[in-house]
Amino acid sequence: MILARNLEMLALAIRARKLYAPTAAVVYECLDIHRMLLSKRLEGRLLRSLETRLWREVNLLLTSSPAFVHNYFIPRGFRSPIHLVENKVLMLDELIEPDRKRPLSGPPWRIGWFGIIRCRRSLEMLCSLARGAAGKIEIIIRGRPTKAVFHDLDELIARSPHVHFGGPYHSPADLPTIYGDVHFSWAIDYYEVGQNSTWLLPNRIYEGSLYGTVPIGVAGVETGRWLAKRGAGVVLDEPLEQELIDFFRYLDKETYSKLAGQVEALPRTDLVSDQADCRALVRALRVAQYSVPLARSDQPLPEISLKH
């Protein structure tokens, strides 16, 4: 099979199959919907037209959020099988339990914003929250800022009291340490509001919850729905700036302990990809390969074995 990890690679994969591997399945992995694909301008319409033609050659789609399926692929007429692969933490050893160390009770309450740092509104909101809390709230930022958005990140951090940028980190090795150092994880993104940011399920909701950190999400987007369905995390309504202020104004140790307990009660299967998930993915890939007409066989599918 040929796995294409973005739209450009899909065009190459289909061409390569025709030239070199006519019996191979083409699997398309789409973890984000680029804003150009949603544009109503001419270039957006042309790109969607190309994408639709390429979809006809796809045997299996891999995507990371059900909202992508319901809001983009199905309305656009995608008809091939779809397999959901969420951004869970990969832990193949099912006997290992994550080290969930709660930080010391606040205040100060520490909010961690980890991963790809690309939302300017989030930074402005968090800086304003910390500035108005007079030391009772601290913001810890780790990861890789998007330079197109944050060319002035150092300057913004320097003039924002109680906001700290710790640079990139290594995943998964550093996850227990960075999440164990904060009370809350920021799971809100306005980078492409109403589009990709509204539909995605980011790594941080799985990572933060696995290591005992309480996620903060916003209602009306897929992340907020994911948390609300499980009765975990803090899901705030718009206007978010005032909701944040009100939440932390009345937050006490008892409330935080209850929130942390709800996160700790989340099923491991909601947060971790284990061997069962890997086997399910391999089965989906193998079924896609057997769906290619020239590759069909009357032989049963072999058993799947995963070695550590």
Contacts in CASP RR format, 6 or more apart in sequence:
PFRMAT RR
TARGET T0000
AUTHOR 0000-0000-0000
METHOD contacts of the structure
MODEL  1
MILARNLEMLALAIRARKLYAPTAAVVYECLDIHRMLLSKRLEGRLLRSL
ETRLWREVNLLLTSSPAFVHNYFIPRGFRSPIHLVENKVLMLDELIEPDR
KRPLSGPPWRIGWFGIIRCRRSLEMLCSLARGAAGKIEIIIRGRPTKAVF
HDLDELIARSPHVHFGGPYHSPADLPTIYGDVHFSWAIDYYEVGQNSTWL
LPNRIYEGSLYGTVPIGVAGVETGRWLAKRGAGVVLDEPLEQELIDFFRY
LDKETYSKLAGQVEALPRTDLVSDQADCRALVRALRVAQYSVPLARSDQP
LPEISLKH
1 24 0 8 1.000
1 25 0 8 1.000
1 26 0 8 1.000
1 27 0 8 1.000
1 59 0 8 1.000
1 285 0 8 1.000
1 288 0 8 1.000
1 289 0 8 1.000
2 13 0 8 1.000
2 16 0 8 1.000
2 17 0 8 1.000
2 21 0 8 1.000
2 24 0 8 1.000
2 25 0 8 1.000
2 26 0 8 1.000
2 27 0 8 1.000
3 13 0 8 1.000
3 27 0 8 1.000
3 29 0 8 1.000
4 10 0 8 1.000
4 12 0 8 1.000
4 13 0 8 1.000
4 26 0 8 1.000
4 27 0 8 1.000
4 28 0 8 1.000
4 29 0 8 1.000
5 29 0 8 1.000
6 29 0 8 1.000
6 30 0 8 1.000
7 30 0 8 1.000
7 34 0 8 1.000
7 37 0 8 1.000
7 47 0 8 1.000
7 51 0 8 1.000
7 54 0 8 1.000
10 26 0 8 1.000
10 28 0 8 1.000
10 54 0 8 1.000
10 58 0 8 1.000
11 50 0 8 1.000
11 54 0 8 1.000
13 26 0 8 1.000
13 28 0 8 1.000
14 26 0 8 1.000
14 54 0 8 1.000
14 57 0 8 1.000
17 24 0 8 1.000
17 26 0 8 1.000
17 57 0 8 1.000
22 294 0 8 1.000
23 292 0 8 1.000
23 294 0 8 1.000
23 295 0 8 1.000
24 289 0 8 1.000
24 292 0 8 1.000
24 295 0 8 1.000
25 59 0 8 1.000
25 60 0 8 1.000
25 285 0 8 1.000
25 288 0 8 1.000
25 289 0 8 1.000
25 291 0 8 1.000
25 292 0 8 1.000
25 295 0 8 1.000
26 57 0 8 1.000
26 58 0 8 1.000
26 59 0 8 1.000
27 58 0 8 1.000
27 59 0 8 1.000
27 60 0 8 1.000
27 61 0 8 1.000
27 62 0 8 1.000
27 285 0 8 1.000
27 288 0 8 1.000
28 54 0 8 1.000
28 55 0 8 1.000
28 58 0 8 1.000
28 60 0 8 1.000
28 61 0 8 1.000
28 62 0 8 1.000
29 61 0 8 1.000
29 62 0 8 1.000
29 63 0 8 1.000
30 61 0 8 1.000
30 62 0 8 1.000
30 63 0 8 1.000
30 68 0 8 1.000
31 63 0 8 1.000
31 64 0 8 1.000
31 87 0 8 1.000
32 196 0 8 1.000
32 200 0 8 1.000
33 68 0 8 1.000
33 72 0 8 1.000
33 195 0 8 1.000
33 196 0 8 1.000
33 199 0 8 1.000
34 196 0 8 1.000
35 192 0 8 1.000
35 195 0 8 1.000
35 196 0 8 1.000
36 43 0 8 1.000
36 44 0 8 1.000
36 47 0 8 1.000
37 44 0 8 1.000
37 47 0 8 1.000
37 48 0 8 1.000
37 51 0 8 1.000
38 44 0 8 1.000
38 195 0 8 1.000
38 196 0 8 1.000
39 45 0 8 1.000
39 47 0 8 1.000
48 76 0 8 1.000
52 76 0 8 1.000
52 77 0 8 1.000
55 77 0 8 1.000
55 78 0 8 1.000
55 79 0 8 1.000
55 80 0 8 1.000
58 80 0 8 1.000
59 80 0 8 1.000
59 81 0 8 1.000
59 288 0 8 1.000
59 289 0 8 1.000
59 291 0 8 1.000
59 292 0 8 1.000
60 80 0 8 1.000
60 81 0 8 1.000
60 82 0 8 1.000
60 83 0 8 1.000
60 284 0 8 1.000
60 285 0 8 1.000
60 287 0 8 1.000
60 288 0 8 1.000
60 291 0 8 1.000
61 73 0 8 1.000
61 78 0 8 1.000
61 80 0 8 1.000
61 81 0 8 1.000
61 82 0 8 1.000
61 83 0 8 1.000
62 82 0 8 1.000
62 83 0 8 1.000
62 85 0 8 1.000
62 281 0 8 1.000
63 69 0 8 1.000
63 73 0 8 1.000
63 82 0 8 1.000
63 83 0 8 1.000
63 84 0 8 1.000
63 85 0 8 1.000
64 84 0 8 1.000
64 85 0 8 1.000
64 86 0 8 1.000
64 87 0 8 1.000
64 200 0 8 1.000
64 201 0 8 1.000
65 84 0 8 1.000
65 86 0 8 1.000
65 199 0 8 1.000
65 200 0 8 1.000
65 201 0 8 1.000
65 222 0 8 1.000
66 84 0 8 1.000
66 222 0 8 1.000
67 198 0 8 1.000
67 199 0 8 1.000
67 200 0 8 1.000
67 201 0 8 1.000
67 222 0 8 1.000
68 199 0 8 1.000
68 200 0 8 1.000
69 82 0 8 1.000
69 84 0 8 1.000
71 199 0 8 1.000
72 199 0 8 1.000
73 82 0 8 1.000
81 284 0 8 1.000
81 287 0 8 1.000
81 288 0 8 1.000
81 291 0 8 1.000
83 280 0 8 1.000
83 281 0 8 1.000
83 284 0 8 1.000
85 273 0 8 1.000
85 277 0 8 1.000
85 281 0 8 1.000
86 201 0 8 1.000
86 206 0 8 1.000
86 273 0 8 1.000
87 201 0 8 1.000
87 202 0 8 1.000
87 203 0 8 1.000
87 206 0 8 1.000
88 206 0 8 1.000
88 270 0 8 1.000
88 271 0 8 1.000
88 272 0 8 1.000
88 273 0 8 1.000
88 277 0 8 1.000
89 98 0 8 1.000
89 172 0 8 1.000
89 175 0 8 1.000
89 206 0 8 1.000
89 207 0 8 1.000
89 210 0 8 1.000
89 271 0 8 1.000
89 272 0 8 1.000
89 273 0 8 1.000
90 172 0 8 1.000
90 272 0 8 1.000
90 273 0 8 1.000
91 98 0 8 1.000
91 272 0 8 1.000
91 273 0 8 1.000
91 274 0 8 1.000
92 274 0 8 1.000
92 275 0 8 1.000
92 278 0 8 1.000
92 306 0 8 1.000
92 308 0 8 1.000
93 308 0 8 1.000
94 274 0 8 1.000
94 275 0 8 1.000
98 176 0 8 1.000
98 210 0 8 1.000
98 211 0 8 1.000
99 176 0 8 1.000
99 211 0 8 1.000
100 180 0 8 1.000
100 210 0 8 1.000
100 211 0 8 1.000
100 212 0 8 1.000
100 264 0 8 1.000
101 176 0 8 1.000
101 180 0 8 1.000
101 211 0 8 1.000
102 180 0 8 1.000
102 183 0 8 1.000
102 212 0 8 1.000
102 260 0 8 1.000
103 110 0 8 1.000
103 180 0 8 1.000
103 181 0 8 1.000
103 182 0 8 1.000
103 183 0 8 1.000
105 253 0 8 1.000
105 256 0 8 1.000
105 257 0 8 1.000
106 183 0 8 1.000
106 253 0 8 1.000
106 256 0 8 1.000
107 135 0 8 1.000
107 136 0 8 1.000
107 137 0 8 1.000
108 133 0 8 1.000
108 135 0 8 1.000
108 136 0 8 1.000
108 137 0 8 1.000
108 138 0 8 1.000
108 162 0 8 1.000
109 136 0 8 1.000
109 137 0 8 1.000
109 138 0 8 1.000
109 183 0 8 1.000
109 184 0 8 1.000
109 248 0 8 1.000
109 251 0 8 1.000
109 256 0 8 1.000
110 137 0 8 1.000
110 138 0 8 1.000
110 139 0 8 1.000
110 140 0 8 1.000
110 181 0 8 1.000
110 182 0 8 1.000
110 183 0 8 1.000
110 184 0 8 1.000
111 126 0 8 1.000
111 129 0 8 1.000
111 137 0 8 1.000
111 138 0 8 1.000
111 139 0 8 1.000
111 140 0 8 1.000
111 182 0 8 1.000
111 183 0 8 1.000
111 184 0 8 1.000
111 185 0 8 1.000
111 186 0 8 1.000
111 216 0 8 1.000
112 139 0 8 1.000
112 140 0 8 1.000
112 141 0 8 1.000
112 142 0 8 1.000
112 178 0 8 1.000
112 179 0 8 1.000
112 182 0 8 1.000
112 184 0 8 1.000
112 185 0 8 1.000
112 186 0 8 1.000
112 213 0 8 1.000
113 122 0 8 1.000
113 123 0 8 1.000
113 126 0 8 1.000
113 139 0 8 1.000
113 140 0 8 1.000
113 141 0 8 1.000
113 142 0 8 1.000
113 185 0 8 1.000
113 186 0 8 1.000
114 141 0 8 1.000
114 142 0 8 1.000
114 143 0 8 1.000
114 169 0 8 1.000
114 178 0 8 1.000
114 179 0 8 1.000
114 185 0 8 1.000
114 186 0 8 1.000
114 204 0 8 1.000
114 207 0 8 1.000
115 142 0 8 1.000
115 143 0 8 1.000
115 144 0 8 1.000
115 203 0 8 1.000
115 204 0 8 1.000
116 143 0 8 1.000
116 144 0 8 1.000
116 146 0 8 1.000
117 123 0 8 1.000
117 141 0 8 1.000
117 143 0 8 1.000
117 144 0 8 1.000
117 145 0 8 1.000
117 146 0 8 1.000
117 150 0 8 1.000
117 153 0 8 1.000
118 145 0 8 1.000
118 146 0 8 1.000
118 149 0 8 1.000
118 150 0 8 1.000
118 189 0 8 1.000
118 191 0 8 1.000
119 149 0 8 1.000
119 188 0 8 1.000
119 189 0 8 1.000
119 190 0 8 1.000
119 191 0 8 1.000
119 197 0 8 1.000
120 149 0 8 1.000
120 150 0 8 1.000
121 190 0 8 1.000
122 186 0 8 1.000
122 188 0 8 1.000
122 189 0 8 1.000
122 190 0 8 1.000
123 141 0 8 1.000
123 150 0 8 1.000
123 153 0 8 1.000
123 156 0 8 1.000
125 240 0 8 1.000
125 241 0 8 1.000
125 244 0 8 1.000
126 139 0 8 1.000
126 163 0 8 1.000
126 186 0 8 1.000
127 139 0 8 1.000
127 156 0 8 1.000
127 160 0 8 1.000
127 163 0 8 1.000
128 241 0 8 1.000
129 137 0 8 1.000
129 139 0 8 1.000
129 241 0 8 1.000
129 244 0 8 1.000
129 245 0 8 1.000
129 248 0 8 1.000
130 137 0 8 1.000
130 138 0 8 1.000
130 139 0 8 1.000
130 160 0 8 1.000
130 161 0 8 1.000
130 162 0 8 1.000
130 163 0 8 1.000
131 160 0 8 1.000
131 161 0 8 1.000
131 162 0 8 1.000
133 162 0 8 1.000
133 248 0 8 1.000
135 161 0 8 1.000
135 162 0 8 1.000
136 248 0 8 1.000
137 162 0 8 1.000
137 248 0 8 1.000
138 162 0 8 1.000
138 163 0 8 1.000
138 164 0 8 1.000
139 160 0 8 1.000
139 162 0 8 1.000
139 163 0 8 1.000
139 164 0 8 1.000
140 164 0 8 1.000
140 166 0 8 1.000
140 178 0 8 1.000
140 181 0 8 1.000
140 182 0 8 1.000
141 157 0 8 1.000
141 163 0 8 1.000
141 164 0 8 1.000
141 165 0 8 1.000
141 166 0 8 1.000
141 167 0 8 1.000
142 165 0 8 1.000
142 166 0 8 1.000
142 167 0 8 1.000
142 168 0 8 1.000
142 169 0 8 1.000
142 178 0 8 1.000
143 166 0 8 1.000
143 167 0 8 1.000
143 168 0 8 1.000
143 169 0 8 1.000
144 167 0 8 1.000
144 168 0 8 1.000
145 153 0 8 1.000
149 191 0 8 1.000
150 156 0 8 1.000
153 165 0 8 1.000
154 165 0 8 1.000
157 163 0 8 1.000
157 164 0 8 1.000
157 165 0 8 1.000
169 175 0 8 1.000
169 178 0 8 1.000
171 203 0 8 1.000
171 207 0 8 1.000
175 207 0 8 1.000
175 208 0 8 1.000
175 210 0 8 1.000
175 211 0 8 1.000
176 211 0 8 1.000
179 185 0 8 1.000
179 207 0 8 1.000
179 208 0 8 1.000
179 210 0 8 1.000
179 211 0 8 1.000
179 212 0 8 1.000
179 213 0 8 1.000
180 211 0 8 1.000
180 212 0 8 1.000
180 213 0 8 1.000
182 213 0 8 1.000
183 213 0 8 1.000
183 214 0 8 1.000
183 256 0 8 1.000
183 260 0 8 1.000
184 213 0 8 1.000
184 214 0 8 1.000
184 215 0 8 1.000
184 216 0 8 1.000
184 234 0 8 1.000
185 204 0 8 1.000
185 205 0 8 1.000
185 207 0 8 1.000
185 208 0 8 1.000
185 209 0 8 1.000
185 213 0 8 1.000
185 214 0 8 1.000
185 215 0 8 1.000
185 216 0 8 1.000
186 204 0 8 1.000
186 216 0 8 1.000
187 202 0 8 1.000
187 204 0 8 1.000
187 205 0 8 1.000
187 215 0 8 1.000
187 216 0 8 1.000
187 217 0 8 1.000
187 223 0 8 1.000
187 224 0 8 1.000
187 227 0 8 1.000
188 216 0 8 1.000
188 217 0 8 1.000
188 218 0 8 1.000
188 223 0 8 1.000
188 240 0 8 1.000
189 197 0 8 1.000
189 200 0 8 1.000
189 202 0 8 1.000
189 223 0 8 1.000
190 197 0 8 1.000
191 197 0 8 1.000
192 198 0 8 1.000
197 221 0 8 1.000
198 220 0 8 1.000
198 221 0 8 1.000
198 222 0 8 1.000
199 221 0 8 1.000
199 222 0 8 1.000
200 222 0 8 1.000
200 223 0 8 1.000
201 222 0 8 1.000
201 223 0 8 1.000
201 226 0 8 1.000
202 223 0 8 1.000
204 215 0 8 1.000
205 215 0 8 1.000
205 223 0 8 1.000
205 226 0 8 1.000
205 227 0 8 1.000
206 270 0 8 1.000
206 271 0 8 1.000
206 272 0 8 1.000
208 215 0 8 1.000
209 215 0 8 1.000
209 232 0 8 1.000
209 233 0 8 1.000
209 263 0 8 1.000
209 266 0 8 1.000
209 270 0 8 1.000
209 271 0 8 1.000
210 271 0 8 1.000
210 272 0 8 1.000
212 260 0 8 1.000
212 263 0 8 1.000
212 264 0 8 1.000
213 263 0 8 1.000
214 232 0 8 1.000
214 233 0 8 1.000
214 234 0 8 1.000
214 256 0 8 1.000
214 259 0 8 1.000
214 260 0 8 1.000
214 263 0 8 1.000
215 223 0 8 1.000
215 227 0 8 1.000
215 232 0 8 1.000
215 233 0 8 1.000
215 234 0 8 1.000
215 263 0 8 1.000
216 233 0 8 1.000
216 234 0 8 1.000
216 236 0 8 1.000
217 223 0 8 1.000
217 224 0 8 1.000
217 227 0 8 1.000
217 233 0 8 1.000
217 234 0 8 1.000
217 235 0 8 1.000
217 236 0 8 1.000
218 224 0 8 1.000
218 235 0 8 1.000
218 236 0 8 1.000
218 237 0 8 1.000
218 238 0 8 1.000
218 240 0 8 1.000
219 228 0 8 1.000
219 235 0 8 1.000
219 236 0 8 1.000
219 237 0 8 1.000
219 238 0 8 1.000
224 235 0 8 1.000
227 233 0 8 1.000
227 234 0 8 1.000
227 235 0 8 1.000
228 235 0 8 1.000
230 266 0 8 1.000
230 270 0 8 1.000
231 262 0 8 1.000
232 262 0 8 1.000
232 263 0 8 1.000
232 265 0 8 1.000
232 266 0 8 1.000
233 259 0 8 1.000
233 262 0 8 1.000
233 263 0 8 1.000
234 247 0 8 1.000
234 259 0 8 1.000
236 243 0 8 1.000
236 244 0 8 1.000
236 247 0 8 1.000
237 243 0 8 1.000
268 274 0 8 1.000
275 306 0 8 1.000
278 306 0 8 1.000
279 304 0 8 1.000
279 306 0 8 1.000
282 304 0 8 1.000
283 301 0 8 1.000
283 304 0 8 1.000
286 301 0 8 1.000
286 304 0 8 1.000
287 301 0 8 1.000
289 295 0 8 1.000
290 296 0 8 1.000
290 297 0 8 1.000
290 301 0 8 1.000
END
